[in-house]
Amino acid sequence: MEYVYAALLLNDAGKEITEAHLLEIVKAAGYTPDESKAKAMVASLKGVDIKEVVKNAQNVQVAAPAKAEHAEHGGAAKPKKEEKADEKKEEEAASGLAGLFG
């Protein structure tokens, strides 16, 4: 996760996201740098517009967690159609963040 944070910091600062820059930030944060993780992060972000991904992720509305409905309180079971719609919304929200990870 520290490489994702480092990439976000570099992007926000307007700096190029390179292996060397990622390793510097990770080391400065007190972590032990891993060249293979930095290389993988750079490769996965190639061609990705981070600002656009973050902007789209902020606009995604995540479905509220389903409330537990108990028969003893007279609550009816949630219709299956609604459950599928909620699952689809959650999948769409997750896919918006997937762009950060390649």
C-alpha positions as a Markdown table, in Angstrom:
| # | Residue | x | y | z |
|---|---|---|---|---|
| 1 | Met | 0.0 | 0.0 | 0.0 |
| 2 | Glu | 2.9 | 2.3 | 0.6 |
| 3 | Tyr | 3.7 | 2.3 | -3.1 |
| 4 | Val | 0.2 | 3.4 | -3.9 |
| 5 | Tyr | 0.5 | 6.3 | -1.5 |
| 6 | Ala | 3.9 | 7.2 | -2.9 |
| 7 | Ala | 2.5 | 7.2 | -6.4 |
| 8 | Leu | -0.4 | 9.4 | -5.3 |
| 9 | Leu | 2.0 | 11.8 | -3.6 |
| 10 | Leu | 4.2 | 12.0 | -6.7 |
| 11 | Asn | 1.2 | 12.6 | -8.9 |
| 12 | Asp | -0.1 | 15.3 | -6.7 |
| 13 | Ala | 3.3 | 17.0 | -6.7 |
| 14 | Gly | 3.4 | 16.9 | -10.5 |
| 15 | Lys | 6.5 | 14.6 | -10.4 |
| 16 | Glu | 7.1 | 11.7 | -12.7 |
| 17 | Ile | 6.3 | 8.3 | -11.2 |
| 18 | Thr | 9.5 | 6.3 | -11.5 |
| 19 | Glu | 11.0 | 3.4 | -9.6 |
| 20 | Ala | 13.7 | 5.7 | -8.2 |
| 21 | His | 11.1 | 8.2 | -6.9 |
| 22 | Leu | 8.9 | 5.6 | -5.4 |
| 23 | Leu | 11.9 | 3.9 | -3.6 |
| 24 | Glu | 13.0 | 7.3 | -2.2 |
| 25 | Ile | 9.5 | 8.1 | -0.8 |
| 26 | Val | 9.1 | 4.6 | 0.7 |
| 27 | Lys | 12.5 | 4.8 | 2.3 |
| 28 | Ala | 11.8 | 8.3 | 3.6 |
| 29 | Ala | 8.6 | 7.0 | 5.2 |
| 30 | Gly | 10.6 | 4.4 | 7.2 |
| 31 | Tyr | 9.8 | 1.3 | 5.1 |
| 32 | Thr | 12.3 | -1.0 | 3.5 |
| 33 | Pro | 12.2 | -0.4 | -0.2 |
| 34 | Asp | 11.5 | -3.3 | -2.5 |
| 35 | Glu | 12.6 | -2.7 | -6.1 |
| 36 | Ser | 10.2 | -5.4 | -7.5 |
| 37 | Lys | 7.2 | -3.7 | -5.9 |
| 38 | Ala | 8.3 | -0.3 | -7.3 |
| 39 | Lys | 8.8 | -1.7 | -10.7 |
| 40 | Ala | 5.4 | -3.4 | -10.6 |
| 41 | Met | 3.7 | -0.2 | -9.5 |
| 42 | Val | 5.3 | 1.8 | -12.3 |
| 43 | Ala | 4.3 | -0.8 | -14.9 |
| 44 | Ser | 0.7 | -0.9 | -13.6 |
| 45 | Leu | 0.3 | 2.9 | -13.8 |
| 46 | Lys | 1.7 | 3.2 | -17.3 |
| 47 | Gly | -1.0 | 5.0 | -19.3 |
| 48 | Val | -3.2 | 5.6 | -16.3 |
| 49 | Asp | -4.5 | 9.2 | -15.6 |
| 50 | Ile | -4.4 | 9.1 | -11.8 |
| 51 | Lys | -6.2 | 12.4 | -11.4 |
| 52 | Glu | -9.1 | 11.2 | -13.6 |
| 53 | Val | -9.3 | 7.9 | -11.7 |
| 54 | Val | -9.4 | 9.7 | -8.3 |
| 55 | Lys | -12.0 | 12.1 | -9.7 |
| 56 | Asn | -14.2 | 9.3 | -10.9 |
| 57 | Ala | -13.8 | 7.4 | -7.7 |
| 58 | Gln | -15.0 | 10.4 | -5.7 |
| 59 | Asn | -18.2 | 10.5 | -7.8 |
| 60 | Val | -19.1 | 6.8 | -7.2 |
| 61 | Gln | -21.8 | 6.3 | -4.7 |
| 62 | Val | -21.3 | 3.2 | -2.7 |
| 63 | Ala | -24.4 | 1.4 | -1.6 |
| 64 | Ala | -25.2 | 1.5 | 2.1 |
| 65 | Pro | -24.7 | -1.8 | 3.9 |
| 66 | Ala | -27.8 | -3.9 | 4.0 |
| 67 | Lys | -29.7 | -3.7 | 7.3 |
| 68 | Ala | -30.3 | -7.0 | 9.0 |
| 69 | Glu | -34.0 | -7.6 | 9.1 |
| 70 | His | -35.3 | -9.8 | 11.7 |
| 71 | Ala | -38.6 | -11.8 | 11.4 |
| 72 | Glu | -39.4 | -11.1 | 15.0 |
| 73 | His | -39.5 | -7.4 | 14.3 |
| 74 | Gly | -41.8 | -7.9 | 11.4 |
| 75 | Gly | -39.2 | -7.1 | 8.8 |
| 76 | Ala | -39.8 | -8.6 | 5.4 |
| 77 | Ala | -37.0 | -10.2 | 3.4 |
| 78 | Lys | -35.3 | -8.0 | 0.8 |
| 79 | Pro | -36.4 | -8.9 | -2.7 |
| 80 | Lys | -33.8 | -10.6 | -4.8 |
| 81 | Lys | -34.0 | -8.0 | -7.6 |
| 82 | Glu | -32.9 | -5.3 | -5.1 |
| 83 | Glu | -30.0 | -7.4 | -3.8 |
| 84 | Lys | -28.7 | -7.8 | -7.4 |
| 85 | Ala | -28.9 | -4.1 | -8.0 |
| 86 | Asp | -27.0 | -3.4 | -4.7 |
| 87 | Glu | -24.3 | -6.0 | -5.7 |
| 88 | Lys | -24.0 | -4.3 | -9.1 |
| 89 | Lys | -23.5 | -0.9 | -7.5 |
| 90 | Glu | -20.8 | -2.3 | -5.2 |
| 91 | Glu | -19.0 | -3.9 | -8.2 |
| 92 | Glu | -19.1 | -0.7 | -10.1 |
| 93 | Ala | -17.7 | 1.3 | -7.2 |
| 94 | Ala | -14.9 | -1.3 | -6.8 |
| 95 | Ser | -14.1 | -1.2 | -10.5 |
| 96 | Gly | -13.5 | 2.5 | -10.4 |
| 97 | Leu | -10.7 | 2.0 | -8.0 |
| 98 | Ala | -9.3 | -1.0 | -9.9 |
| 99 | Gly | -7.7 | 1.5 | -12.4 |
| 100 | Leu | -5.1 | 2.4 | -9.7 |
| 101 | Phe | -3.9 | -1.1 | -9.5 |
| 102 | Gly | -3.7 | -2.0 | -13.1 |
